[in-house]
Amino acid sequence: MPDVNSETVGRAQGVYAFASQSDFSLLMVLNFAFTEGKYNGSTLSVLGSNHVLSTVREMPIVGGSGVFRFAHGYAQARTYDNSTVHTIVEYNVYVFHYLRV
């Protein structure tokens, strides 16, 4: 299980909106902004539907910046803790991107 006290390597920044009349789904417009390590200053962009009540949700990576320029792939989200204080969501991200030479 992810640890709320683990080292921070970046931030998730963006917005979400309700996206369905029949189930609990969100439209995610999200950037993973890296602030530490070799990816510092780079971002990955997510745009897609998040079916919140599913155990594992898959959303597309539609681009990025810095090291991740022209990135594409997908992110899998899994919620571990959803309390009134915080929510812990693990994102496993699979990305193809070009190396700058």
C-alpha angles and dihedrals in degrees: 000000000000114000120232087214096054121123114285114234097169148330137263109231127181148070138277133199134190107269107181140053094202106044141015101276129147131203103229121207100176141157124199101213113196116214103172140047129007092331094054109141094017127112140200119209125216124193119171152081121304113201093203099195094055116099093232122022125196123208130175125253102222101180147320146201138241110011088002098055109147091012122164133173139091142284126217116207126199123180115220103170131016109178132150089259101049145340121230113207122174116212119197107194126198113192140175115201140158124255116233113232 
